[in-house]
């Protein structure tokens, strides 16, 4: 194949990648030697993320590492050394069937969930399953759960601090409130609209009364 034909072919591929947003792109092969092998060359444009590895992409798209390196003229396996935002993934017939499958589409949503939330793939699968594979709803529920857990943990910590002071009061006549505890209590009492001028001893007595 002549150099001019190679350049024209590369130009067409580049144009398609820049103008077409869908996941899968196709490029007709002009090589006489390849006519009986592949009538159509299928490629996919993958947006790189900091977590991507060559091995991971190979497994994800069911293609060999060498084919990815060759398609992108890579001389180094480290993707962090690349100064590009996208990689071209060449697809064979088996890989093409894989990315058209329902399972692959679910995997894609899991990758996107992990990318947005910085969680595990297992957690991504759970949230997507709970929301009928709706990515937006899954992320929304995750944010809601995270907020609830954060507030609940704060409430739990506050109660634990009270319990410690109650135990301390049972073992000593004088309750000693540490500076860190005092700051913590003041903040939490204000959130509960409690008069922060009240003594911590009164708060402990109230706690004991509630338990009895």
C-alpha positions as a Markdown table, in Angstrom:
| # | Residue | x | y | z |
|---|---|---|---|---|
| 1 | Unk | 0.0 | 0.0 | 0.0 |
| 2 | Unk | 1.4 | 3.4 | -1.0 |
| 3 | Unk | 2.3 | 6.1 | 1.5 |
| 4 | Unk | -0.3 | 8.5 | 0.1 |
| 5 | Unk | -3.0 | 5.9 | 0.5 |
| 6 | Unk | -2.0 | 5.3 | 4.1 |
| 7 | Unk | -2.2 | 9.0 | 4.8 |
| 8 | Unk | -5.6 | 9.4 | 3.2 |
| 9 | Unk | -6.8 | 6.4 | 5.2 |
| 10 | Unk | -5.5 | 7.9 | 8.4 |
| 11 | Unk | -7.1 | 11.3 | 7.5 |
| 12 | Unk | -10.5 | 9.7 | 7.1 |
| 13 | Unk | -10.2 | 7.8 | 10.4 |
| 14 | Unk | -9.2 | 11.0 | 12.2 |
| 15 | Unk | -12.0 | 12.9 | 10.6 |
| 16 | Unk | -14.6 | 10.3 | 11.7 |
| 17 | Unk | -13.2 | 10.3 | 15.3 |
| 18 | Unk | -13.5 | 14.0 | 15.6 |
| 19 | Unk | -16.9 | 14.4 | 14.0 |
| 20 | Unk | -18.8 | 11.3 | 15.2 |
| 21 | Unk | -19.6 | 10.9 | 18.9 |
| 22 | Unk | -21.1 | 7.4 | 18.9 |
| 23 | Unk | -19.0 | 4.7 | 20.6 |
| 24 | Unk | -18.4 | 2.6 | 17.5 |
| 25 | Unk | -16.9 | 3.8 | 14.2 |
| 26 | Unk | -16.2 | 1.9 | 11.0 |
| 27 | Unk | -13.6 | 2.4 | 8.4 |
| 28 | Unk | -13.6 | 0.5 | 5.0 |
| 29 | Unk | -10.4 | -1.3 | 4.3 |
| 30 | Unk | -8.7 | -0.5 | 0.9 |
| 31 | Unk | -6.0 | -3.1 | 1.2 |
| 32 | Unk | -6.2 | -5.8 | -1.5 |
| 33 | Unk | -4.6 | -8.2 | 0.8 |
| 34 | Unk | -7.2 | -7.7 | 3.5 |
| 35 | Unk | -10.3 | -8.0 | 1.3 |
| 36 | Unk | -10.8 | -11.6 | 2.0 |
| 37 | Unk | -10.1 | -11.2 | 5.7 |
| 38 | Unk | -12.0 | -8.0 | 6.8 |
| 39 | Unk | -14.4 | -6.2 | 4.7 |
| 40 | Unk | -14.8 | -3.6 | 7.4 |
| 41 | Unk | -12.4 | -2.4 | 10.0 |
| 42 | Unk | -14.2 | -1.6 | 13.3 |
| 43 | Unk | -12.7 | 0.8 | 15.8 |
| 44 | Unk | -13.7 | 2.3 | 19.1 |
| 45 | Unk | -12.6 | 5.6 | 20.6 |
| 46 | Unk | -11.9 | 5.2 | 24.3 |
| 47 | Unk | -11.6 | 8.2 | 26.6 |
| 48 | Unk | -8.6 | 7.8 | 28.9 |
| 49 | Unk | -8.9 | 8.1 | 32.6 |
| 50 | Unk | -6.1 | 8.1 | 35.3 |
| 51 | Unk | -7.1 | 4.5 | 36.4 |
| 52 | Unk | -6.8 | 3.0 | 32.9 |
| 53 | Unk | -4.1 | 0.4 | 32.2 |
| 54 | Unk | -3.2 | -1.4 | 29.0 |
| 55 | Unk | -4.0 | -4.7 | 30.5 |
| 56 | Unk | -7.3 | -3.4 | 31.8 |
| 57 | Unk | -8.4 | -2.1 | 28.4 |
| 58 | Unk | -7.4 | -5.3 | 26.8 |
| 59 | Unk | -9.7 | -7.3 | 29.1 |
| 60 | Unk | -12.4 | -4.7 | 28.9 |
| 61 | Unk | -12.7 | -4.7 | 25.1 |
| 62 | Unk | -11.6 | -8.3 | 24.6 |
| 63 | Unk | -8.7 | -7.4 | 22.3 |
| 64 | Unk | -4.9 | -8.0 | 22.6 |
| 65 | Unk | -2.6 | -5.5 | 24.2 |
| 66 | Unk | -0.4 | -5.6 | 21.1 |
| 67 | Unk | -3.3 | -4.6 | 18.8 |
| 68 | Unk | -4.0 | -1.6 | 21.0 |
| 69 | Unk | -0.3 | -0.5 | 21.0 |
| 70 | Unk | -0.1 | -1.0 | 17.2 |
| 71 | Unk | -3.3 | 1.0 | 16.5 |
| 72 | Unk | -2.0 | 3.9 | 18.6 |
| 73 | Unk | 1.7 | 3.7 | 17.6 |
| 74 | Unk | 2.7 | 3.2 | 21.2 |
| 75 | Unk | 6.2 | 2.3 | 22.2 |
| 76 | Unk | 5.6 | 2.3 | 25.9 |
| 77 | Unk | 3.0 | 0.3 | 27.8 |
| 78 | Unk | 2.5 | 3.0 | 30.4 |
| 79 | Unk | -0.6 | 4.9 | 29.4 |
| 80 | Unk | 0.3 | 7.8 | 31.7 |
| 81 | Unk | 3.2 | 8.6 | 29.3 |
| 82 | Unk | 0.7 | 9.3 | 26.5 |
| 83 | Unk | -0.2 | 12.9 | 25.7 |
| 84 | Unk | -3.6 | 12.1 | 24.3 |
| 85 | Unk | -7.1 | 12.0 | 25.7 |
| 86 | Unk | -8.4 | 9.1 | 23.6 |
| 87 | Unk | -7.1 | 5.7 | 22.4 |
| 88 | Unk | -8.2 | 3.9 | 19.3 |
| 89 | Unk | -9.3 | 0.3 | 20.1 |
| 90 | Unk | -9.3 | -1.9 | 17.0 |
| 91 | Unk | -12.1 | -4.5 | 17.2 |
| 92 | Unk | -12.3 | -7.9 | 15.6 |
| 93 | Unk | -15.6 | -9.7 | 15.0 |
| 94 | Unk | -15.6 | -11.3 | 18.5 |
| 95 | Unk | -14.8 | -8.1 | 20.2 |
| 96 | Unk | -17.5 | -6.3 | 18.2 |
| 97 | Unk | -20.2 | -8.8 | 19.3 |
| 98 | Unk | -19.0 | -8.3 | 22.9 |
| 99 | Unk | -19.4 | -4.5 | 22.9 |
| 100 | Unk | -22.9 | -4.9 | 21.4 |
| 101 | Unk | -23.9 | -7.2 | 24.2 |
| 102 | Unk | -26.1 | -6.2 | 27.1 |
| 103 | Unk | -23.3 | -7.3 | 29.6 |
| 104 | Unk | -20.8 | -4.9 | 28.0 |
| 105 | Unk | -23.3 | -1.9 | 28.2 |
| 106 | Unk | -23.8 | -2.7 | 31.9 |
| 107 | Unk | -20.0 | -2.8 | 32.4 |
| 108 | Unk | -19.7 | 0.6 | 30.7 |
| 109 | Unk | -22.2 | 2.0 | 33.2 |
| 110 | Unk | -20.3 | 0.5 | 36.1 |
| 111 | Unk | -17.0 | 2.1 | 34.8 |
| 112 | Unk | -18.8 | 5.5 | 34.6 |
| 113 | Unk | -20.3 | 5.1 | 38.1 |
| 114 | Unk | -16.9 | 4.3 | 39.5 |
| 115 | Unk | -15.4 | 7.3 | 37.7 |
| 116 | Unk | -18.0 | 9.7 | 39.2 |
| 117 | Unk | -18.1 | 8.3 | 42.7 |
| 118 | Unk | -14.6 | 6.9 | 43.2 |
| 119 | Unk | -16.1 | 3.7 | 44.6 |
| 120 | Unk | -15.6 | 0.0 | 43.8 |
| 121 | Unk | -17.0 | -1.9 | 40.8 |
| 122 | Unk | -19.0 | -4.1 | 43.2 |
| 123 | Unk | -20.7 | -1.1 | 44.8 |
| 124 | Unk | -21.4 | 0.3 | 41.3 |
| 125 | Unk | -23.1 | -3.0 | 40.3 |
| 126 | Unk | -25.2 | -3.0 | 43.4 |
| 127 | Unk | -26.5 | 0.6 | 42.9 |
| 128 | Unk | -27.1 | 0.1 | 39.2 |
| 129 | Unk | -29.0 | -3.2 | 39.9 |
| 130 | Unk | -31.2 | -1.4 | 42.4 |
| 131 | Unk | -32.0 | 1.3 | 39.9 |
| 132 | Unk | -32.7 | -0.8 | 36.8 |
| 133 | Unk | -29.3 | 0.1 | 35.2 |
| 134 | Unk | -30.2 | 3.8 | 35.3 |
| 135 | Unk | -26.9 | 5.5 | 35.8 |
| 136 | Unk | -28.3 | 8.9 | 36.9 |
| 137 | Unk | -30.6 | 7.4 | 39.4 |
| 138 | Unk | -27.9 | 5.1 | 40.8 |
| 139 | Unk | -25.5 | 8.1 | 41.3 |
| 140 | Unk | -28.3 | 10.1 | 42.9 |
| 141 | Unk | -29.1 | 7.3 | 45.3 |
| 142 | Unk | -25.4 | 6.9 | 46.2 |
| 143 | Unk | -25.0 | 10.6 | 47.0 |
| 144 | Unk | -28.2 | 10.4 | 49.2 |
| 145 | Unk | -26.9 | 7.4 | 51.0 |
| 146 | Unk | -23.5 | 9.0 | 51.5 |
| 147 | Unk | -25.1 | 12.1 | 53.0 |
| 148 | Unk | -27.2 | 10.0 | 55.4 |
| 149 | Unk | -24.3 | 7.9 | 56.5 |
| 150 | Unk | -22.2 | 11.0 | 57.2 |
| 151 | Unk | -25.0 | 12.6 | 59.3 |
| 152 | Unk | -25.7 | 9.3 | 61.1 |
| 153 | Unk | -22.0 | 8.8 | 61.9 |
| 154 | Unk | -21.9 | 12.3 | 63.4 |
| 155 | Unk | -25.0 | 11.5 | 65.6 |
| 156 | Unk | -23.4 | 8.2 | 66.7 |
| 157 | Unk | -20.1 | 9.9 | 67.6 |
| 158 | Unk | -22.0 | 12.5 | 69.6 |
| 159 | Unk | -23.8 | 9.8 | 71.6 |
| 160 | Unk | -20.6 | 7.9 | 72.1 |
| 161 | Unk | -19.0 | 11.0 | 73.6 |
| 162 | Unk | -21.9 | 11.4 | 76.0 |
| 163 | Unk | -21.7 | 7.8 | 77.0 |
| 164 | Unk | -18.0 | 8.2 | 77.9 |
| 165 | Unk | -18.8 | 11.2 | 80.1 |
| 166 | Unk | -21.6 | 9.3 | 81.8 |
| 167 | Unk | -19.1 | 6.5 | 82.6 |
| 168 | Unk | -16.6 | 9.0 | 83.8 |
| 169 | Unk | -19.1 | 10.6 | 86.1 |
| 170 | Unk | -19.9 | 7.2 | 87.6 |
| 171 | Unk | -16.2 | 6.7 | 88.5 |
| 172 | Unk | -15.4 | 10.2 | 89.6 |
| 173 | Unk | -17.2 | 13.0 | 91.5 |
| 174 | Unk | -15.9 | 15.6 | 89.0 |
| 175 | Unk | -16.5 | 15.3 | 85.3 |
| 176 | Unk | -13.6 | 16.6 | 83.3 |
| 177 | Unk | -14.5 | 17.7 | 79.8 |
| 178 | Unk | -11.5 | 17.9 | 77.4 |
| 179 | Unk | -11.1 | 20.9 | 75.2 |
| 180 | Unk | -11.7 | 18.8 | 72.1 |
| 181 | Unk | -14.9 | 17.4 | 73.6 |
| 182 | Unk | -16.1 | 20.8 | 74.6 |
| 183 | Unk | -15.7 | 22.1 | 71.1 |
| 184 | Unk | -17.4 | 19.0 | 69.7 |
| 185 | Unk | -20.3 | 19.3 | 72.2 |
| 186 | Unk | -20.8 | 23.0 | 71.6 |
| 187 | Unk | -21.1 | 22.4 | 67.9 |
| 188 | Unk | -23.6 | 19.6 | 68.2 |
| 189 | Unk | -25.7 | 21.3 | 70.9 |
| 190 | Unk | -26.1 | 24.3 | 68.7 |
| 191 | Unk | -27.4 | 22.0 | 65.9 |
| 192 | Unk | -29.9 | 20.7 | 68.4 |
| 193 | Unk | -31.0 | 24.2 | 69.5 |
| 194 | Unk | -29.7 | 23.4 | 73.0 |
| 195 | Unk | -28.5 | 26.2 | 75.3 |
| 196 | Unk | -24.7 | 25.8 | 75.2 |
| 197 | Unk | -24.4 | 27.7 | 78.5 |
| 198 | Unk | -25.9 | 24.7 | 80.3 |
| 199 | Unk | -23.3 | 22.7 | 82.2 |
| 200 | Unk | -22.2 | 19.3 | 80.8 |
| 201 | Unk | -23.0 | 17.9 | 84.2 |
| 202 | Unk | -26.7 | 18.8 | 83.6 |
| 203 | Unk | -26.5 | 17.1 | 80.2 |
| 204 | Unk | -25.1 | 13.9 | 81.8 |
| 205 | Unk | -27.8 | 13.9 | 84.4 |
| 206 | Unk | -30.4 | 14.3 | 81.7 |
| 207 | Unk | -28.9 | 11.3 | 79.9 |
| 208 | Unk | -29.1 | 9.2 | 83.0 |
| 209 | Unk | -32.7 | 10.3 | 83.6 |
| 210 | Unk | -33.6 | 9.2 | 80.0 |
| 211 | Unk | -32.0 | 5.8 | 80.6 |
| 212 | Unk | -34.0 | 5.2 | 83.8 |
